[in-house]
Amino acid sequence: MDPKHIRDPGFLERQYICRNTNKYWTNFNIVAKYNQKVDAQLLSRALRKLCLSDLWLVLNFFRKYGDHADDHNLNGVNFEVRPVKQFKFEDVVSFEHIPSFDGTFLEKVNELVCPMNTELPLWRIIVVSTDANEQYICIYFDHSIFDGTAGVHFQRFLIDQLNKIHEGNDTEVVSEEYMFNYVEDIDRIDAIVPSAKENTNSLFQTSIFYRVNEFLKQLWKRVRRYLPFQSKSSTLTFSHNVVTRNMSAKYRTVTIPSSDVGQVLKFCKGNGFTMTPLINVIALKALEGSLFKGLGLHQNRFPSTISCLPINGRKFVNNPSKLGVYVGYDFFQFPSPISNLVTFSQDLYGMLNRTIRSKSCFSLVGMYKHVNIWDTYKSKLGKKDGRATIAISNLGRMEQIPSSGSEDEKFWQIEDIWFSSCMGLVLHSMIYCITCANGNLNLVFGFLPEYELYLDKFVSEFRRILDNEVLSK
């Protein structure tokens, strides 16, 4: 293989290598319902063109030397990034029939992995048909070279290829046996292997001051556990069972209609915050009325909570790629109970803005460059603490595919779209959000399996709070 198509992984990519090869995480997925149904022949043709459009889509991570046991001591530097040698349509696309699209399907998808060190790309597609004669295109990804925004762009790129075929702009007949064959296809792409996104900009840089401050914070957390005068009730954060490698989860799907979304946005604007903080605070209050009560916790003894909010960093980067990983995150601790929805949402909005302006949410990710990643993840196993109470990830609005030179809409459009993810070793619960082109807000609620008994109550509490404290105002 040409050396220009091989490189070393970046530090953030090595973090994902650790997660993948140690079974600490499975996938995130973007599920879309198109306005037309696609068959295997058409999808094969569109995917073939897509794979030839960007080398990023045919990469995987391969162990250069050593074995799985050596990865820890080498901190993943024994891997390389390169294109796969070849793969066929049936290697990456499967077809399945289910009764209906719901959380049960997402639970099955959550068990799937795009393995590294394998001659296949780091994405897969499931074409799903339902009893109601609906079709959904589920694409699931490893997180190493895709984030949620990149996953949405993958769906849009696929739609774009379908539209080109429909418009007759793609007249090449695809008769190749393979979706991608390095020897035969690499000259068509004519590119060097894309650089690790964290190495092409300063987004994830960490100053010496930041590193020292983080070290002292972690040291204080360890020391204060042993202080005799500590008030344990005042520092208790939510925890339950110990962390294991069990990656299964339970999901529920909910759609908030566009008319209600408009009312929510008006409520947010009138009170000086955005939708993501509001969803987070409603979720925390819903946890108090469902999970916490179900576990026997009383209101005056509710633990504090930790929210994890991922943040898209593309706006801080010159000429960012639509693919790749540009995500930072930060953690926000709140006391319980949630006494006032508006006040808590305003507080979270202020904290979120500060972490974005300072870029500390990206510096936090940059700390992976200065640790042994394998030690960091292994240290989470067998402990009750270390998980965030909830993550809220909002991919924003999926805009209509624009037409070019015509007032008519494109033949292929995305009518409905959903976003979901594995919770790995780091979350108790999650809400993943994306707004469709028609204005509907699709939410996926996720709980660890041990909380399944309280998941439906949590969803109903969320809706009750939204209806009574937001939509009725």
N, C-alpha and C positions, 0 to 999 in steps of 0.2 A: 504494500500500500504506500502511496506517495506520502512522504513525511509532512507535506503541507496539509494533509488531511488528518493529522494526528497531533494531539496536544495533551498537556497535563491538565487535570481538573483544578478548578479554583477551590478556595477554602469552603465557600458556601456549597459548592457541588459535592465536596467531600462529606459535608454534613448529611446530604441526601444519600450519598453512597452508604454511609453508616446506617441510616434509617432503613434503606432498602435491603441491604445484605444481611442485616441482623433481625429482620422482620419486626421492626419497630413502627412500621407505617405501611399502608397499602396504596391508596390512590386518592385523587380527587377527580370528580367527574362533572361534565357539562352535558345535560340531556336536553335536546331540542326537538320540537315538533315542527316539521316543515309544512308549508301549505300545499305541497305536492308529495306524492309517495315516490321513493327512489327504489330501483331494483338493483340487483347485484351487478348487472352489466354496466349500467350508468354510473353507479358508485365506484366500480373498479376503474372506469375511465377517468372520473374526476380525481380519485385518489392518486392514480398514476401521475397525472399532471401536477398534482399538489406536491408529491414527493420529489418531483424533479425541479420544483420551484425554489426550494430552500434546503440546503444541506442540514440545517438544524433539525429537520423533521425525520432524519434517518440516522441520528446519532445514538450511541449507547456507551456505557462505561465498561471497560474491560481490565481485568487484573493482568498487569504486565509480568509480575513475578510474585513469589510467595504464595501463600494460601490464605484461607479465611482466618486462620489463627494469627497470621502475621499482620493482618490489616490494623489491629489495635496498636501495636508498637510502631508501625509505620504511619499511623494516623491517616491512612488512605492515599498516601502519595505513591503507592505501588499500583495505582490505576492510571489508565489513559482514556481519553475521549477520542472516538473515531466513528466513521460511518460503519454501519453493518455491511456484511458482504452481499447479502441478498435476502429477499423475502417475498412471499407470494400473497395474493389477496386473502386467501383463506387463513393465512398465518395471523392476520391482524383484524379480520372482520368475521363476526359470527352473526347468526340470525336466531332469534328466539321469539316464542309466543308466550304471552302472559295474560292473565285475566284482565288486569288493568294496571296502569302506571300509578304507583303509590310508594309508600315507604318500604313495603315488603320487597319490591324490586331493588330499591336503593340499598337495602341491607345485604342482598346477594352481591350486588356490584361492589360493595365495600370490602368484600372478602377477596377481591381479585387484585393481582399484582402484575406489573410489567417488570419482570426480573432484569437485573443488570447482569453483565458478563454473558449475555446471550445475543445471538445474531438476529435480533429483532429490535425495532424502534421502541421508544418509551411511551407509546400510546396504543390503545386498542379501541375498536368500534364494535358495539352491539346494536344491530338493527332490530328493534323490538316492535312486534305487532300485538294488538290487544283484541279482546273479544268484541270491543266496540268498533273494530275495523279502523283503529287509529295506528299510526306508526311514529315511533320515537327513535331518534338517533342518539345513542349514548356513547360518548367518547370519554374514556378514562385514561388518566395520565399519571406517570411518576412525576414528583414535584421537582426533580433535579434541574430540568431545563424548561419547565412550564410552571407558570403561576395561574391563578384563576382568570386574570385578564387575558393571558396568552391562550388559555383554553377556549374562551369565548371567541378570540380571533381565529383559532383553528376552525371552529364552526363557521365563522364568516368566510374564511378562505375556501372552505368546501362549498359553501353556497355560491361563492363567486365563480368557482370552476364549473359548477352545474349551470349557472347562467351563461357562461361563455359557450358551453356545449349547446345549450338551447338556442342561443343567438347565432350559432354557426361560426363563431370566431375561433373555434377549436376544431379544425378539420382533420387533424392527425388521427389515423386509425391506430388504436392501441391493440397490438397483437402480441406484445411481449408476454412471455410466460410469467415474468416477475413484476411485482409492483416497483421494485428497485433492485438493480444488479450493479454493484460497484464497478466492475470491470467494464461493462457495456455503457453505463449511464453517467459516469463521473464527468466525462467531457461535455455532456449536455448541461450540467450544472455549472461547471467551470468556476469553482470557488475554493478558497481555503476553508479549513474547519473554523466555524465561528468561535471567537474568543469567549471565555467565561464572562458573563455580564458583569460580575462583581469586579472584574479586572479592567473593564473598559471605562469606568467612571469612578468618582470618589464617593459614591453614595454610601458605601458601607465602611468608610474609614473611621477609625477610632483614635482619638487623641490620647496622649499619655495620661492627661488629667482624667479623662473618662475611664480609662482602664484601671487606674489606681482607685478611683471612686467606686467602681463596680467591685473590685477586689475587697475593699473595706466594707461595703454593704453586705457581701456574702459572708465575710468573716464575722460581722456583727450578728447576722442571723444565726450562725452556729454558736456563738458565745452566749447569747442571751437565753438560749434554751436551758442553760445551767445556772442562771442567776437565781438565788434563793428568794429575792424580793420581787420577782416578776409576777405580775397578775396574769395568770394563764387565760382567764376568761376575756381579758381585754385584747389579747393578741391572737386569739384563736381564729383561724380561717377554716373554711369548709373543707373537710376531708371525709373519706369513708373507708373503703377497702384499700388494700395495698395495690400498688401498680404492678401489672403483669404484662406479658406479651400478648394477651388476648386482644385482638384488634377488632372484634365484632362490636356492632352498635345497633341501636334501634332508632328508626326514623319515622317521622310523620311529615306529610306535605300539606301546606295550607296556601290558598290563594286569596289575597286581599284584592277585591275588585278596584278598578281604576277610579271609580267615584269615591270610594273610601280613601284611596291613596291621595287623591286631591285634597280631601279634608285633613288628612294627617300632615301633609306638607304645609297646608295653611296654618295648622296648629303649631308646627315647628317654627315657621317663619315668624308668627306672632309672638312667640316666646323666646326667640333668639338662639335657636339651636337647629341642628339638622336631624335627619331621620335616624341615622345610625345610633347616636347617643340615646334617643328616645326608645328605640327597639331594645337596646341594652338594658335600660332602666326598667322598662315594662317586664322584660324577661327576669330580672332579679326579683322584682316584686312577685311575679308568677311563681318563681322557685320557692319563695317563702310560703305561698299558699298551697303548694303541692308537694314538692320533694321534701322540704325541710319539715313540714308538718307530718308527712308520711313516715319520716325517719324518727319521729318522736321528739323533734326539737320544738321548744316552746318560744313564743315571740320574744320574751325578755332574755332568752338565751340563744337567739339565732346567731350563728357565726358570721364573721365578716366574709365578704366575697371578693374574688379576684376575677376581673374581666380581661380577656385578651382581645385586642382589636388589631387585625392586620391592616396595613396601610400601603397603598400603591405608590411607589416612588418614581414612576415614569416622568412626572412633571418636573422633577428635580434634575433630570438627565438630558443632556443635549442629544437630539436625534436618537431617542430610545427605540429599541426594536419592539415590534408588536409581540414577538415571542421572547422567551427567556424569563428570568425571575428577578423582579424588582420590588419585592415585598419586604417591608419592615413590620414591626409590631411593637406594642407596648402593653404593659399590665397596669390596671387601675383597680385599686382596692377601695371598697365601700363598706361602711358599717351597715348592719341590718337592725331593725327593719327599714325599708324604704318608706319614709314618712311623707314625702311630697314629690310627685312625679316630675313636676316642672323644675323644681329647685335642683334635684339630683341630675336631671338631664342637662341643665345649664352648667352645673359643676363639671360633668363629664365632658361636655362640649369644650369648656375652657381648658381642661387638662389635655384633651386630645389636640386642640390647636397648638398648645405650647410644645407638646412633644413633636408635632409635625414641623413647626417653625424652627425648632432647635435641631431637628433631624436626629434626635436621640433614639427614636424608634428604629432607625437604620444602623446607628452605632451599636445598639444592642445586638443586632444580627451580626455585625462585624466582629463581635467578641469571639465568634467561632474560630477566627484566625489565630487566636492566642491561647487556645486550650487543646487538650487531647479530646477530640470529639467522641471517640469511642468510650473514654472514661466518663464523659459528661452524661451520655445516654444510659450507660450501664448503671450509673449511680442512682438513677430514678427507680429502678426495679426494686420491688420488695418494700417500698416506703409508702406511707399514707399521704404525706405532703408532697408538694411539687406540681400538682395539677391545678390549672386555672379552673375556676368554677364554671365559666362559660366563655365561649368565643362568639363574637358577632362579626361576620364577614359579609360585606355588602359590595357587590360588583357593579352597582349602579344600573343604569338603564341601557337596554339593548335596543339601539336605534334601528329603524327600518333600513334595509339595504337600498341605497340610493340608485336611481336610474341614471343612465348617461345619455344626454342628448335627446331625452324623450320625457314627456310628462307621465307616461305610463309607468306603473310599478314593474320591477323586475319579475320575471316569471317565477323564480324561486325566492322565497322569503322564509324567515323564521317566525312562526306564529306564537310559539310558547317555548320557554326555556327555564331550566332548573340548574341549581348549583349545589353540590354536596361534597363531603370530604370525610376521610377517616379522622378519628380523634386521637389516634396514636397513644403515646404515653403521657400526654400533656393536658388533656381536657376531661372534665366531667360531663359537659353538655355543650351544645352549639346551636346557633341559628345562622343559616347561610341564606343570603338574600340576593335576588336579582329581579329587576323590573323589565317586563316585556315591552315590546314596541307599542302595544295597545294600552299601556299604562297599568296593567295588572302587576301586582307585586307577588312573586312566588317565594315562599319561605319553606326551608327544610329545617325541621326541629330534630335534633339528635341527642340521645342519652346513652350513657354506658348501659350495658345489659342489666346490671344489678339494679338499675332504677326504672326498668321497663314498667313496673306496676304503677308508676306515678307519671308516666309520659303523657297519657291522654288528659289527665287532670292538669298538667302543666300547660298543654296546648289550650285547653278550655279556659284556664285562668288567664292566659295571655290574651285571648280573644275578649274575655269579659272586661279586663282592665282597659284594653284598647277601645272597646265600645263605650264603657261607662265614663272613662276619664279623659278620652281624647275625642272620639267621634261625636259624643253627645254635647261637647262644649261649643 
